[in-house]
Amino acid sequence: MTEPLSVLNNQKEVPKSREALQEKYDKEPKRKEQDLTSEHAKLPIPTGWRILVLPFKMKDRTKGGILITDDVVERAQVASTCGLVLKVGPDAYKDKERYPEGPWCKKGTWVVFARYAGSRIKIDGGEVRLLNDDEVLATVENPEDIFHDF
């Protein structure tokens, strides 16, 4: 019996990971409401003027079923990124001088932010971003509408 090449070289195989929590939860069977709340309990709680955002990950297949490489997806999202607001800190948008019209976003809103904005936090093979309230550039109804459609 022949050994796999990785065993012969005394190297472990490096698992491939995706950069969105959404894919992990899409593949798992639907869970009860209490299970979903326990998953949300693992997420960090934003303090002060910060906002917790789950970055949007474009589909990795075209409508015709062709696989799209990560490089192509990344090029389509070069300038800015969309994300779903998961939690908002207690002081976000409270400064009446800077935000006289009130908050720009709330939990469940899709927002646009700069590609390198905020702090990246890896959780369960995915990534969430912790943004300052002034790093939100815009809000959108559907993130797929603003990215190039393959």
N, C-alpha and C positions, 0 to 999 in steps of 0.2 A: 504494500500500500504506500502510495506517495504522500508526503506531507504537503500541505499548502505552502506556497511561497512565503507567506507572512510568518509561519512557524519556523521555516528554515532560516529565515533572517532574524529570528528572535524579536520580531516586532508585532505589536498588537495592531489589529485592523482598526482604523480610525472611523468611527461611525459618522455618517453624514447627518447634519442637522439642518432644519429649516429655521428661518428667522421669524416665525410667527406662531404664537400660541394657538391661533385659530385653527391651523391645520391639525394640531394634536387633538383638539376637542371635536373637530368635524369627523375624524376617523373613529372615535370612541362611540359606543352606543349612547343614546340619549340617557341622561341621568335624572334622578329625582331632584326636586327643587332644593332639598337640604344638601345634596352633594354639590350643586352649583354654588351655593352660598359658602361652602367650606373651601372651594377653589378660589373664590373671591377673597376669602379671609387670608389667603397666602400672599396676596398682592400688598405692596407697601402702601401706607396711608400718607398722602401728600400733606405736608405741613405748610403753614404760612400761605404764601401766594402761589404755590405750585399746583400743577395739574398733572394727573397720571393719564398717559395716553397709550393705547395699543396701536402700533403702526399698522397700516393697511398693507397687505401683501397681495400683489397682483396674481392672477391665475397663472399657473405654469403651463397651460395648454391653450391653444387657440380654439375658436369655435369649431374648427374642423378636426381637432384632436392632435395637432402638431405640438410637440414639446417645445417650450421656450426656455432658453438657457438663462441662468441667473444674471449673466452679463448683460443680456438684452433687456431684461426686466429692470436692472439697475440703471441702464442708460435712459430708459423711459421715465425714470424717477429722479433724474440728476439734480434738478434745481430745488425741488421741494418734495415734501412727503405728506401724506394724509394719515390721519389716525383717528381712532374712536376714543372720546373722552370717557375714561372709566370712573375717575374720582376727581373731585375738585377740593383743594385745600380751603380751610375756613376763612382765610384772608384774601383769597383770589378775587380780584375786581372790586374790592371794598374801598379803594382810594377814589373818592368822588371827584377829585381834581383831575385825575388821569382818565377815569372812566365815568363821565357824567351821565352817559346813557345806560349805564348798568353793565352787567356781564355780557361778554361776547359769546360765551359758550357755557354749556352745562353738561351734566352727565348724559351720555347718549348722543352727543353732537359729533359729527365728523368735522375735523379741523385740518387746516393746512399749516405746516410749520417748516422752517428751514431744515435742510438735510442733516446738518450737524448740530442742530439746536438740542438743548437739554442734556440730561444724563441718561445714558443707556444702562438698563438693568436687565440682566439675563435671568429668566425664570422659566423652569420646566422646558428647556430647550428653545424657548422663544425669547422675545425681547419686549420690554415696555420702556417708555420714555417718561422722564420726570421733567416737565417744562415749567418755566416761569410763565405767569399769566400774560406778560407782554411779548412772549415769543409766538403766540398764535397770530398767524398772518391773515387767515380768512376761515370762513365756515363754508361747507358744501353739503348738498343734499345726498349725493352719491359719489364716493371717491372714484368709481370707475368712469365717471363722466369727464373727469379732467385729465386722465392719462390716456396716452395713445392706445387705441384699440387695435389689437393684432388680428 
